[in-house]
């Protein structure tokens, strides 16, 4: 009704102002509908862990020994550069995973080191050693959280509700062990350099001695030995060297697979006092999950596809080594905060109807940062409102980390048909014809079966590659993911005790196969990155990957645990926050102009789910209209006009009704999602800040990349551990993304001064139009306040880059003078006319 009234009642005195405002408001209405429609059926879920434990881990006639019958989980942790991603933070994440409350024999942890750095490798070796005391300590005293750094940094009383009398002594000793562990981690760089220098000097001495044996004491040039990086066993490190060398750089190094901790046995191993360095572990299970270090092969001329390529390499390597039917991916800084989170996620996978769940997304929580969350780095509205709303349709989108996947869904298979009995392995394993009544296949049937197997094998090789081990692992993973056949309605269930048998030990042939499937050329002429695994071609590979699975008919679940499942490092300064928004928005633009556009109709995705993805892909386009709308009050105050001809009662009534309705909707969202009012308001402010800065830049970058193929996007988002001047709260580092919003703030301030002065000194002041422009301008400035606060804050000697204010000031002054010249009170509207105040 408001839009209809606005279109009918044009402002004849400023038709251009009326036209721009109406166009922007029509787009805002369209965008608002795209955001609100998927919120029609929000869902809050709760997992009953007692039921899961009673069904899969309790002594029963079907399970007389009470062995865990839960499917296995492979945990993937990715890191790319130890200089930007501190090894100590990554070590805490790995330790928290190893200490998670999940059956040890069914858990494995894989670390992907995309840099092939020996610092990360040596850190993993230290982690494997320290885990022998940290993990049993967590089990003995039920420690939460299970990352040592986060646990020893807790501000609450650590001795509360601890019943064992030796807890104080054990905690004091463990704190000392962890302090020594940190010293060793922080000294690794010097240790590696000292060791490498020593081995290099030894090699130089040997070369000189051999040279003298050949040429005697003749004057010779000292032999040159390359400054290599040496491992502790006296061999060259096959990964990246500190000094650039052929085949030993970040983008050119060999593949590495190293099993740091072997797969444990199925029988519990009780510790003893004399077996530990510092703790009495009598009666405590001291087994550790399997831990594997992986660095994929890189060579010039082969696209590495960044994180998506690293994740696909982990999927293939884990399929050959452990082949768990489910896997969880975490960033290097996302430690496990709730040790029972793995079980809660598995509740939804093992529930009836859970066979159609492709992934379980956990909320992303963050440590550190501004306590007031001035930069909306915690993004509570996204996690608590939007994700819960999508959970009532077809499920939340994949957020890039903290997600439990079904392996078969990521392999590109379709979900099982609902409420239908089907044989085989859900379109996943080699089909077999039924046998003859006598139970023996005839020659013709055996030949037909052989031909079908060969045809299926050829199809699998085109999809997954030529690795026989990888292809053979697919039916096994499909069988292990099945629910228990404990009810007649369960389709293709597995029998009781099928997962309690011991796992095969890791052999050299398995490691060799794992190395072969992470080669840089393995994905050539396969469907990895196109249909299988993480999808390539976008900086937001997480959104595209989740979209593809939803498009095939899978659904997802949003799992809010009783305590935070995982916690990461928050964005704590303006620069990082803008770069983060830029990266996500650029990916959304790429999705819109690609074959993954939600407008392309497929029967597998529900309409409201499609609208939710359409809202994401069109989100950056709103920035263009929002920027124009934020400049409208400037034009109003300069011209003395407003978006409507007069501030009539009808217009004010519409504005009042819209405002009250918006507030009611906000209150409803706050009540059912549990967020705070300040979180909602901060999200509104950053919708304007991000829309006039990072999203606007992402729109032009995305369009430029799609039309010309030129990629001018910046590097990935840094975290607070980078160690530069922007790593402090409210710290700053130069980015050109600040220029548009600063310009908007400055021109609005100038316009307020010009408009007030004109009206005061005018012979016939029009206060209603001034009031409308002032309220409009103040609305813009209030939304941009967090940006102004971040720019003016001083911390640790950092200061706002002068160039930001210079460029923004020049643009603001130019716009202001142009506006005053075009709309001077004397009535002269020609460029170059005199500017005279009455």
VOGU-3710 file (C-alpha; in Angstrom, 3 decimals, decimal comma):
1> xxxxxxxxxx> 0,000/0,000/0,000  2,848/2,349/0,824  4,548/1,732/-2,514  1,280/2,201/-4,375  0,721/5,504/-2,598  4,305/6,611/-3,340  3,947/5,817/-7,052  0,640/7,688/-7,323  1,802/10,775/-5,401  4,814/12,031/-7,278
11> xxxxxxxxxx> 6,914/14,983/-6,174  6,550/17,248/-9,182  9,108/19,722/-7,815  11,846/17,063/-7,603  10,788/14,241/-9,901  14,345/12,898/-10,065  14,503/12,662/-6,249  11,129/10,946/-6,137  12,130/8,483/-8,869  15,375/7,426/-7,250
21> xxxxxxxxxx> 13,747/6,936/-3,849  10,859/4,877/-5,251  13,204/2,592/-7,225  15,326/1,991/-4,126  12,279/1,321/-1,955  10,887/-1,189/-4,460  14,175/-3,111/-4,386  14,291/-2,964/-0,579  10,786/-4,418/-0,471  11,781/-7,233/-2,816
31> xxxxxxxxxx> 14,919/-7,945/-0,776  12,974/-7,838/2,483  10,460/-10,381/1,166  13,279/-12,710/0,132  14,623/-12,509/3,678  11,289/-12,917/5,490  9,668/-15,736/3,514  12,140/-18,441/4,656  11,442/-17,441/8,282  7,862/-18,713/8,259
41> xxxxxxxxxx> 8,595/-22,001/10,079  11,544/-21,738/12,487  12,554/-24,858/14,404  14,334/-25,423/17,717  15,791/-28,935/18,061  17,076/-30,842/21,067  19,152/-34,013/20,950  18,496/-36,729/23,549  21,939/-38,135/24,273  20,586/-40,633/26,789
51> xxxxxxxxxx> 18,617/-42,364/24,024  21,687/-42,518/21,773  23,852/-44,013/24,525  21,157/-46,489/25,535  20,764/-47,663/21,944  24,376/-47,869/20,799  26,593/-48,205/23,873  24,628/-49,970/26,610  24,783/-53,676/27,451  21,816/-55,426/25,888
61> xxxxxxxxxx> 20,932/-58,858/24,471  22,016/-57,617/21,046  25,215/-56,083/22,479  26,243/-58,274/25,442  29,671/-56,634/25,853  28,367/-53,072/25,626  30,854/-52,089/22,928  30,133/-48,851/21,076  28,208/-49,510/17,886  28,318/-45,901/16,680
71> xxxxxxxxxx> 29,596/-45,084/13,183  33,064/-43,610/12,949  33,933/-39,943/12,430  36,962/-38,487/10,652  37,751/-34,942/11,804  39,379/-32,659/9,229  41,381/-29,637/10,407  42,817/-27,288/7,794  45,698/-24,858/8,076  47,459/-22,966/5,306
81> xxxxxxxxxx> 50,323/-20,880/6,668  52,018/-21,163/10,095  53,121/-17,518/9,823  49,505/-16,318/9,769  47,915/-19,211/11,656  49,909/-19,779/14,862  50,899/-23,431/15,433  49,971/-23,182/19,120  46,368/-22,305/18,225  46,227/-25,197/15,790
91> xxxxxxxxxx> 47,731/-27,524/18,424  44,958/-26,625/20,862  42,345/-27,479/18,256  43,905/-30,896/17,587  44,197/-31,656/21,309  40,554/-30,765/21,875  39,526/-33,158/19,089  41,649/-36,001/20,457  40,026/-35,510/23,868  36,442/-35,462/22,550
101> xxxxxxxxxx> 33,892/-37,719/24,259  33,377/-40,233/21,467  34,411/-43,895/21,135  38,175/-43,749/20,652  38,342/-46,572/18,133  35,764/-44,801/15,947  37,460/-41,406/15,867  40,329/-40,171/13,679  41,838/-36,708/13,271  43,425/-35,465/10,039
111> xxxxxxxxxx> 45,375/-32,240/9,751  45,791/-30,721/6,295  48,907/-28,560/6,046  48,539/-26,770/2,734  51,913/-25,066/3,179  53,817/-28,306/3,730  55,609/-26,598/6,617  57,950/-28,456/8,922  56,783/-26,207/11,774  53,307/-27,690/11,489
121> xxxxxxxxxx> 54,748/-31,193/11,200  56,922/-30,766/14,292  53,967/-29,248/16,141  51,938/-32,352/15,375  54,723/-34,517/16,775  54,680/-32,478/19,993  50,878/-32,723/20,105  51,036/-36,516/19,804  53,418/-36,618/22,766  51,499/-34,169/24,965
131> xxxxxxxxxx> 48,175/-35,871/24,192  49,302/-38,958/26,129  48,785/-37,011/29,365  46,258/-34,340/28,367  43,590/-36,687/26,976  43,582/-39,068/29,996  43,532/-36,028/32,309  40,373/-34,775/30,556  38,723/-38,191/30,819  39,678/-38,662/34,446
141> xxxxxxxxxx> 38,278/-35,329/35,659  35,649/-34,663/32,944  37,318/-31,425/31,844  35,378/-28,833/29,827  36,395/-27,285/27,489  39,029/-29,721/26,280  41,368/-27,275/24,605  44,166/-26,656/27,151  44,564/-22,949/26,384  40,842/-22,247/26,755
151> xxxxxxxxxx> 40,585/-24,443/29,852  43,452/-22,817/31,752  42,147/-19,381/30,743  38,723/-19,891/32,305  37,710/-17,141/34,700  35,314/-19,318/36,698  36,364/-21,456/39,630  38,102/-24,534/38,151  37,623/-26,572/41,335  33,856/-26,328/41,445
161> xxxxxxxxxx> 31,992/-29,671/41,231  35,255/-31,639/41,133  34,854/-34,626/43,455  38,163/-36,461/43,129  40,618/-35,552/45,901  43,631/-35,581/43,578  42,176/-33,013/41,148  44,081/-30,042/42,601  47,383/-31,875/42,373  46,666/-33,190/38,876
171> xxxxxxxxxx> 45,603/-29,770/37,610  48,725/-28,096/38,982  50,947/-30,709/37,336  49,065/-30,528/34,060  49,383/-26,737/34,028  53,135/-27,102/34,398  53,215/-29,686/31,597  51,238/-27,385/29,323  53,509/-24,412/30,033  56,488/-26,548/29,019
181> xxxxxxxxxx> 54,580/-27,681/25,935  54,012/-24,053/24,910  57,686/-23,275/25,351  58,609/-26,155/23,056  56,063/-25,078/20,425  57,217/-21,457/20,467  60,838/-22,565/20,188  60,275/-24,869/17,216  61,349/-22,298/14,649  64,721/-21,796/16,340
191> xxxxxxxxxx> 65,066/-25,536/16,870  64,491/-26,287/13,183  66,936/-23,579/12,115  69,623/-24,741/14,543  69,208/-28,362/13,453  69,226/-27,486/9,763  72,316/-25,312/10,142  74,089/-28,140/11,945  73,213/-30,703/9,274  74,119/-28,261/6,502
201> xxxxxxxxxx> 77,521/-27,608/8,108  78,079/-31,361/8,341  77,238/-31,807/4,669  79,559/-28,955/3,725  82,390/-30,608/5,685  81,744/-33,928/3,965  81,671/-32,291/0,550  84,904/-30,447/1,273  86,568/-33,640/2,470  85,509/-35,555/-0,631
211> xxxxxxxxxx> 86,684/-32,697/-2,803  90,117/-32,720/-1,153  90,386/-36,469/-1,578  89,940/-35,954/-5,300  92,021/-32,803/-5,844  94,448/-32,787/-2,925  95,533/-29,472/-1,369  95,162/-27,439/-4,541  93,418/-24,050/-4,034  89,761/-24,691/-4,673
221> xxxxxxxxxx> 86,480/-22,913/-4,189  84,600/-24,092/-1,152  81,824/-26,495/-2,238  78,308/-25,042/-1,993  75,611/-27,074/-0,260  71,966/-25,885/-0,492  70,526/-24,686/2,786  67,976/-27,411/3,193  65,484/-28,045/5,992  66,383/-31,214/7,863
231> xxxxxxxxxx> 64,158/-33,517/9,860  65,132/-35,011/13,192  66,052/-38,344/11,555  68,682/-36,651/9,382  66,720/-36,612/6,105  65,590/-33,695/3,960  62,146/-32,307/4,653  60,057/-33,047/1,503  57,808/-30,034/2,027  58,430/-26,283/1,941
241> xxxxxxxxxx> 61,869/-24,962/2,893  62,501/-21,633/4,572  64,976/-20,726/1,859  63,365/-20,935/-1,563  64,515/-23,995/-3,467  63,184/-25,933/-6,486  60,489/-28,445/-5,474  60,439/-27,048/-1,933  58,204/-23,971/-2,082  54,652/-23,258/-0,983
251> xxxxxxxxxx> 53,266/-24,012/-4,439  55,772/-26,727/-5,374  56,396/-29,542/-2,914  55,861/-33,289/-2,541  52,910/-35,061/-0,946  53,286/-36,132/2,686  51,158/-38,533/4,728  52,395/-39,372/8,211  50,447/-41,364/10,813  51,341/-39,696/14,120
261> xxxxxxxxxx> 49,099/-41,877/16,294  48,009/-45,319/15,148  44,449/-46,538/15,240  43,697/-47,881/18,752  42,380/-51,326/19,597  38,747/-52,004/20,403  39,574/-53,084/23,949  39,961/-50,481/26,669  43,527/-49,955/27,934  43,679/-48,897/31,581
271> xxxxxxxxxx> 46,559/-46,678/32,628  48,773/-47,080/35,668  50,569/-44,629/37,874  54,056/-45,606/36,769  53,144/-45,337/33,093  52,497/-41,609/33,263  54,977/-38,799/33,532  52,995/-36,839/36,077  49,526/-38,296/36,726  47,970/-41,302/38,382
281> xxxxxxxxxx> 45,913/-42,771/35,550  44,769/-45,928/37,294  41,389/-46,977/35,916  41,499/-44,385/33,108  41,350/-45,405/29,436  44,622/-44,109/27,967  43,929/-44,958/24,319  44,221/-42,113/21,817  42,380/-41,610/18,502  44,303/-41,954/15,272
291> xxxxxxxxxx> 46,144/-38,781/14,222  47,344/-38,233/10,652  49,342/-35,393/9,096  48,565/-34,679/5,409  50,216/-32,251/2,990  48,947/-32,592/-0,558  51,285/-32,464/-3,516  51,657/-29,168/-5,367  53,328/-28,476/-8,667  53,389/-25,419/-10,985
301> xxxxxxxxxx> 50,732/-25,549/-13,664  48,187/-27,323/-11,473  45,408/-25,348/-9,814  45,326/-26,031/-6,078  41,778/-24,607/-5,545  42,784/-23,365/-2,078  40,659/-24,692/0,816  38,229/-26,638/-1,379  41,125/-28,531/-2,964  42,672/-29,246/0,433
311> xxxxxxxxxx> 39,363/-30,592/1,766  38,902/-32,883/-1,234  42,415/-34,222/-0,742  41,538/-35,008/2,880  38,352/-36,782/1,806  40,303/-39,074/-0,518  43,190/-39,715/1,870  40,859/-40,527/4,767  38,810/-42,876/2,565  41,929/-44,938/1,905
321> xxxxxxxxxx> 43,250/-44,907/5,503  40,269/-44,988/7,908  37,147/-44,571/5,725  34,742/-43,365/8,403  31,205/-42,849/7,022  30,986/-39,357/8,569  33,466/-36,536/8,868  33,579/-33,177/10,606  35,520/-30,206/9,258  37,023/-27,510/11,483
331> xxxxxxxxxx> 39,196/-24,478/10,870  42,577/-24,374/12,574  41,248/-22,191/15,418  37,881/-23,923/16,042  38,539/-25,935/19,174  36,030/-28,351/20,697  34,237/-26,538/23,512  31,654/-29,240/24,241  33,192/-32,710/24,262  29,802/-34,375/23,675
341> xxxxxxxxxx> 29,034/-32,337/20,542  30,046/-35,230/18,271  27,415/-37,438/19,888  24,732/-34,756/19,601  25,438/-34,376/15,896  25,278/-38,142/15,453  21,818/-38,158/17,071  20,378/-36,529/13,965  22,282/-38,790/11,582  21,128/-41,973/13,363
351> xxxxxxxxxx> 17,550/-40,831/13,991  14,745/-42,346/11,949  14,648/-40,397/8,718  18,218/-39,275/9,307  19,442/-41,217/6,286  18,386/-38,218/4,173  20,471/-35,748/6,231  23,572/-34,708/4,301  25,163/-32,572/7,036  24,607/-31,275/10,556
361> xxxxxxxxxx> 25,682/-27,656/10,966  26,723/-26,438/14,423  26,534/-22,748/15,383  29,775/-20,828/15,057  30,819/-19,197/18,329  33,837/-17,006/18,947  36,276/-16,057/21,680  37,931/-12,699/22,186  36,966/-9,586/20,328  35,120/-6,536/21,462
371> xxxxxxxxxx> 32,844/-7,372/24,440  30,163/-5,109/22,955  30,576/-6,809/19,543  30,827/-3,428/17,864  31,676/-4,987/14,505  29,001/-7,721/14,635  31,808/-10,276/14,520  29,790/-12,806/16,480  26,987/-12,646/13,830  24,426/-13,930/16,320
381> xxxxxxxxxx> 21,512/-12,916/14,099  22,756/-15,131/11,262  23,260/-18,169/13,487  20,311/-17,826/15,851  17,665/-16,410/13,507  18,371/-17,321/9,897  19,757/-20,819/10,509  16,927/-21,821/12,861  14,440/-20,543/10,303  15,986/-22,561/7,473
391> xxxxxxxxxx> 15,993/-25,642/9,713  12,230/-25,692/9,368  12,403/-25,940/5,568  15,205/-28,064/4,121  17,960/-27,161/6,539  20,614/-24,514/7,133  23,288/-23,561/4,630  26,810/-24,860/5,073  28,829/-22,234/6,969  32,331/-23,493/6,145
401> xxxxxxxxxx> 33,313/-24,952/9,518  31,823/-26,870/12,422  29,854/-29,190/10,133  29,325/-32,959/10,376  29,037/-34,469/6,862  27,730/-37,734/5,497  30,457/-39,058/3,226  28,057/-40,485/0,657  26,290/-37,133/0,241  29,567/-35,368/-0,477
411> xxxxxxxxxx> 30,456/-38,101/-2,962  27,622/-36,772/-5,118  25,060/-39,539/-4,581  21,340/-38,866/-4,326  19,498/-39,394/-1,037  17,583/-42,641/-0,538  13,954/-42,546/-1,664  11,658/-41,632/1,221  9,461/-44,388/2,666  10,448/-46,937/0,065
421> xxxxxxxxxx> 12,327/-50,158/0,475  15,301/-50,369/-1,826  18,061/-52,905/-2,155  21,750/-52,550/-2,659  23,633/-49,602/-1,323  21,431/-46,623/-2,101  22,755/-46,253/-5,654  26,230/-46,326/-4,196  27,672/-49,803/-4,658  27,900/-52,226/-7,527
431> xxxxxxxxxx> 24,427/-53,578/-8,426  23,853/-57,299/-8,304  21,066/-59,333/-9,852  19,252/-61,799/-7,560  20,461/-65,350/-7,614  18,633/-68,277/-9,146  16,253/-70,217/-6,882  18,949/-72,769/-6,224  21,246/-70,102/-4,877  23,849/-70,564/-7,635
441> xxxxxxxxxx> 24,350/-68,098/-10,457  24,130/-69,469/-13,977  26,903/-68,774/-16,491  24,738/-66,190/-18,248  23,914/-64,448/-14,974  27,570/-64,390/-13,949  28,523/-62,854/-17,309  25,761/-60,227/-16,999  26,882/-59,450/-13,477  30,501/-59,132/-14,620
451> xxxxxxxxxx> 29,499/-56,764/-17,416  27,458/-54,632/-15,009  30,370/-54,501/-12,586  32,748/-53,423/-15,343  30,320/-50,732/-16,481  29,886/-49,455/-12,921  33,640/-49,560/-12,321  34,198/-47,476/-15,451  31,614/-44,963/-14,235  33,238/-44,777/-10,808
461> xxxxxxxxxx> 36,687/-44,266/-12,307  35,415/-41,328/-14,347  33,843/-39,835/-11,248  36,339/-40,646/-8,490  39,615/-41,408/-10,292  41,615/-44,547/-10,909  42,447/-45,468/-7,310  41,164/-48,990/-6,657  41,440/-48,460/-2,899  39,266/-45,353/-3,052
471> xxxxxxxxxx> 36,611/-47,047/-5,190  36,570/-50,139/-2,967  36,037/-47,953/0,096  32,727/-46,528/-1,193  30,459/-49,572/-0,514  32,086/-50,003/2,897  31,399/-46,389/3,868  27,825/-46,718/2,608  27,208/-49,790/4,766  28,673/-48,228/7,908
481> xxxxxxxxxx> 26,501/-45,102/7,621  23,256/-47,119/7,853  21,053/-46,984/10,951  20,462/-50,041/13,093  17,816/-52,463/11,849  15,880/-52,245/15,117  12,439/-51,548/13,651  10,443/-52,808/10,668  10,274/-49,295/9,213  14,088/-49,001/8,999
491> xxxxxxxxxx> 15,147/-49,412/5,397  18,403/-51,249/4,657  19,514/-51,164/8,264  22,732/-52,769/9,430  22,707/-55,642/11,943  23,617/-55,225/15,592  27,331/-55,321/16,325  28,408/-54,753/12,724  30,668/-51,834/13,752  32,160/-53,406/16,882
501> xxxxxxxxxx> 34,727/-55,468/14,983  38,353/-54,255/15,127  39,532/-51,912/12,403  42,292/-52,957/10,046  45,680/-51,536/11,064  47,222/-48,862/8,875  49,777/-50,429/6,557  52,469/-49,021/4,296  50,357/-49,842/1,255  47,511/-47,744/2,679
511> xxxxxxxxxx> 49,854/-44,811/3,199  51,209/-45,225/-0,335  47,661/-45,225/-1,715  46,852/-42,127/0,337  49,874/-40,357/-1,126  48,771/-41,261/-4,655  45,230/-39,871/-4,244  46,477/-36,469/-3,022  48,731/-35,945/-6,020  48,124/-32,680/-7,859
521> xxxxxxxxxx> 47,198/-34,504/-11,086  44,803/-37,046/-9,546  41,679/-34,936/-10,132  42,332/-34,562/-13,864  39,456/-35,946/-15,948  37,393/-36,709/-12,833  34,361/-35,039/-11,264  36,141/-33,869/-8,118  35,259/-30,225/-7,582  32,372/-30,367/-10,065
531> xxxxxxxxxx> 29,982/-32,997/-8,726  32,048/-34,780/-6,074  33,403/-33,183/-2,915  33,777/-29,456/-2,314  32,814/-27,504/-5,424  35,462/-25,336/-7,133  35,153/-21,996/-8,861  33,985/-19,750/-6,023  35,560/-18,130/-2,986  32,455/-19,250/-1,068
541> xxxxxxxxxx> 32,932/-22,931/-1,764  30,966/-23,755/1,388  27,744/-22,120/0,185  28,009/-23,727/-3,258  28,773/-27,175/-1,824  25,775/-27,072/0,495  23,581/-25,746/-2,321  24,511/-28,661/-4,579  23,532/-31,209/-1,925  20,227/-29,471/-1,203
551> xxxxxxxxxx> 19,627/-29,328/-4,940  19,870/-33,130/-5,136  17,175/-33,514/-2,484  19,264/-33,895/0,664  18,322/-31,970/3,795  20,457/-30,597/6,609  19,986/-30,010/10,339  20,965/-27,148/12,635  22,306/-28,568/15,904  22,337/-26,171/18,861
561> xxxxxxxxxx> 24,036/-28,046/21,702  23,503/-27,471/25,409  26,895/-25,773/25,525  28,790/-24,185/22,655  30,021/-27,020/20,451  33,016/-25,222/18,934  34,578/-21,822/19,423  36,887/-19,900/17,115  38,701/-16,579/16,947  36,444/-13,556/16,532
571> xxxxxxxxxx> 37,008/-10,699/14,113  37,991/-7,829/16,421  38,784/-4,884/14,180  37,281/-2,896/11,367  39,688/-3,947/8,622  39,235/-7,675/9,160  35,482/-7,317/9,357  35,256/-5,438/6,055  37,528/-7,942/4,320  35,424/-10,774/5,690
581> xxxxxxxxxx> 32,238/-9,234/4,281  34,011/-8,564/0,968  35,026/-12,181/0,552  31,565/-13,552/1,293  29,795/-11,007/-0,887  32,144/-11,652/-3,818  31,298/-15,318/-3,597  27,575/-14,541/-3,632  27,986/-12,526/-6,830  29,905/-15,416/-8,415
591> xxxxxxxxxx> 27,101/-17,788/-7,444  24,473/-15,520/-9,020  26,306/-15,436/-12,369  27,079/-19,157/-12,404  25,222/-22,394/-13,078  24,546/-22,553/-9,328  22,075/-19,680/-9,535  19,010/-20,647/-7,427  16,732/-19,474/-10,237  17,559/-22,626/-12,184
601> xxxxxxxxxx> 14,670/-24,936/-11,359  15,316/-28,479/-10,079  12,782/-30,694/-8,321  15,095/-31,591/-5,431  14,959/-28,235/-3,621  11,932/-26,756/-1,885  10,632/-23,360/-2,965  11,359/-21,547/0,308  14,840/-23,075/0,425  15,436/-21,782/-3,085
611> xxxxxxxxxx> 14,259/-18,332/-2,003  16,756/-18,428/0,876  19,625/-19,165/-1,532  18,309/-16,490/-3,911  18,396/-14,017/-1,035  22,065/-14,841/-0,452  23,033/-14,536/-4,113  21,203/-11,207/-4,596  22,331/-9,736/-1,273  25,312/-7,800/-2,764
621> xxxxxxxxxx> 23,056/-6,138/-5,359  21,243/-4,354/-2,540  24,425/-2,387/-1,895  23,952/-0,350/-5,073  20,473/0,794/-4,052  21,508/1,256/-0,418  24,395/3,548/-1,347  22,112/5,703/-3,467  19,521/5,775/-0,680  22,114/6,911/1,881
631> xxxxxxxxxx> 22,992/9,820/-0,415  19,365/10,891/-0,893  19,256/12,995/2,315  22,296/14,877/1,021  20,435/15,719/-2,177  17,346/16,646/-0,150  19,232/19,071/2,077  21,209/20,594/-0,807  18,164/21,075/-3,012  15,688/22,047/-0,319
641> xxxxxxxxxx> 13,326/19,293/-1,525  12,296/15,916/-0,099  11,359/12,492/-1,470  7,696/13,456/-1,080  6,168/16,772/-2,030  4,911/17,504/1,505  5,086/15,765/4,857  1,404/14,894/4,775  -0,509/12,988/7,423  -0,814/10,009/5,072
651> xxxxxxxxxx> 2,931/9,798/4,546  3,652/10,094/8,287  0,994/7,458/9,065  2,592/5,035/6,602  6,025/5,633/8,100  4,659/5,093/11,618  2,885/1,850/10,669  5,966/0,511/8,857  8,202/1,369/11,812  5,886/-0,235/14,372
661> xxxxxxxxxx> 5,483/-3,352/12,225  9,248/-3,656/11,794  9,717/-3,358/15,558  7,117/-6,058/16,199  8,874/-8,408/13,777  12,192/-7,665/15,489  10,688/-8,455/18,900  9,289/-11,746/17,593  12,675/-12,730/16,163  14,390/-11,815/19,410
671> xxxxxxxxxx> 11,926/-13,863/21,470  12,026/-17,118/19,511  15,724/-17,010/18,692  16,993/-15,935/22,115  19,283/-13,163/20,825  19,673/-9,787/22,525  18,221/-6,530/21,268  21,729/-5,112/20,901  22,658/-8,015/18,598  19,708/-7,269/16,339
681> xxxxxxxxxx> 20,504/-3,545/16,253  24,190/-4,179/15,562  23,203/-6,406/12,663  21,049/-3,590/11,262  23,951/-1,139/11,506  26,359/-3,472/9,762  23,829/-4,132/7,041  24,270/-0,467/6,123  28,045/-0,358/6,741  28,752/-3,538/4,802
691> xxxxxxxxxx> 26,329/-2,585/2,058  27,991/0,768/1,401  31,539/-0,590/1,530  32,451/-4,259/1,113  29,282/-5,417/-0,676  29,504/-2,506/-3,100  33,101/-3,426/-3,900  32,200/-7,117/-4,172  29,476/-6,304/-6,691  31,915/-4,545/-9,030
701> xxxxxxxxxx> 34,622/-7,170/-8,471  32,218/-10,019/-9,174  30,794/-8,422/-12,301  34,321/-7,628/-13,533  35,450/-11,211/-12,936  32,425/-12,713/-14,671  32,543/-10,403/-17,695  36,305/-10,082/-18,255  37,820/-12,916/-16,220  39,965/-10,453/-14,263
711> xxxxxxxxxx> 40,152/-11,304/-10,559  41,024/-8,240/-8,480  39,832/-9,631/-5,145  42,070/-9,249/-2,104  43,550/-12,000/0,017  41,607/-13,945/2,607  40,605/-12,608/5,960  43,254/-12,416/8,610  42,610/-13,290/12,202  43,574/-11,500/15,364
721> xxxxxxxxxx> 46,693/-13,586/15,697  48,468/-12,026/12,751  50,571/-9,792/14,882  50,236/-6,518/12,955  48,782/-3,208/14,039  45,294/-4,315/13,075  45,327/-7,237/15,511  44,185/-5,125/18,447  40,532/-4,383/19,176  39,492/-1,348/17,110
731> xxxxxxxxxx> 42,895/-1,525/15,379  43,167/-0,321/11,810  44,972/-1,176/8,651  44,523/0,680/5,405  41,824/-0,596/3,070  40,115/1,313/0,285  36,814/-0,198/1,414  36,582/2,598/4,005  36,319/5,394/1,427  32,629/5,019/0,381
741> xxxxxxxxxx> 31,080/4,951/3,886  33,364/7,736/5,139  32,350/9,811/2,126  28,683/9,199/2,919  29,215/10,307/6,522  31,084/13,479/5,547  28,624/14,598/2,867  25,704/14,002/5,234  27,379/16,163/7,893  28,077/18,899/5,345
751> xxxxxxxxxx> 24,543/18,648/4,004  23,110/19,072/7,512  25,141/22,250/7,997  24,148/23,615/4,566  20,482/22,758/5,007  20,200/24,283/8,486  22,019/27,465/7,483  19,882/27,906/4,367  16,659/27,458/6,256  17,637/29,813/9,093
761> xxxxxxxxxx> 18,690/32,603/6,776  15,960/32,057/4,189  13,227/34,691/3,813  10,592/31,926/3,544  11,969/28,880/5,377  10,391/25,472/4,666  10,901/23,733/7,998  8,968/20,600/7,065  11,322/19,739/4,208  14,339/20,530/6,404
771> xxxxxxxxxx> 12,949/18,265/9,128  12,450/15,431/6,670  15,983/15,750/5,326  17,468/16,035/8,830  15,705/12,906/10,113  16,725/11,045/6,958  20,361/12,110/7,335  20,496/11,339/11,054  19,105/7,871/10,277  22,082/7,276/7,972
781> xxxxxxxxxx> 24,632/8,599/10,480  23,268/6,474/13,338  23,666/3,350/11,253  27,243/4,317/10,358  28,205/5,059/13,969  30,203/1,808/14,575  32,342/2,690/11,557  33,031/6,177/12,909  33,873/4,708/16,312  36,318/2,289/14,751
791> xxxxxxxxxx> 37,995/5,048/12,748  38,423/7,438/15,671  39,551/4,890/18,255  43,200/4,992/19,298  44,866/1,877/20,598  48,518/0,811/20,912  49,851/3,705/18,874  47,754/2,779/15,836  46,045/5,596/13,981  43,610/6,070/11,170
801> xxxxxxxxxx> 45,351/6,113/7,788  45,536/9,730/6,609  44,892/8,770/3,016  41,426/7,535/3,967  40,369/10,970/5,188  42,111/12,773/2,318  40,318/10,854/-0,403  36,994/10,791/1,437  37,238/14,511/2,209  38,018/15,423/-1,382
811> xxxxxxxxxx> 35,097/13,383/-2,670  32,750/14,788/-0,025  33,772/18,405/-0,721  33,390/17,896/-4,472  29,902/16,451/-4,076  28,912/19,183/-1,628  30,110/22,066/-3,795  28,466/20,535/-6,833  25,195/20,190/-4,959  25,307/23,756/-3,650
821> xxxxxxxxxx> 26,183/25,114/-7,081  23,350/23,248/-8,756  20,756/24,234/-6,161  21,705/27,667/-4,923  18,961/29,736/-3,251  19,272/32,433/-5,900  17,627/30,059/-8,350  20,693/29,731/-10,592  20,944/26,051/-11,398  23,765/26,250/-13,895
831> xxxxxxxx> 27,208/24,855/-13,196  29,533/27,747/-12,514  26,759/29,986/-11,201  27,466/32,087/-8,154  26,831/30,591/-4,728  25,144/33,256/-2,639  23,472/32,697/0,712  20,513/35,024/1,351
//
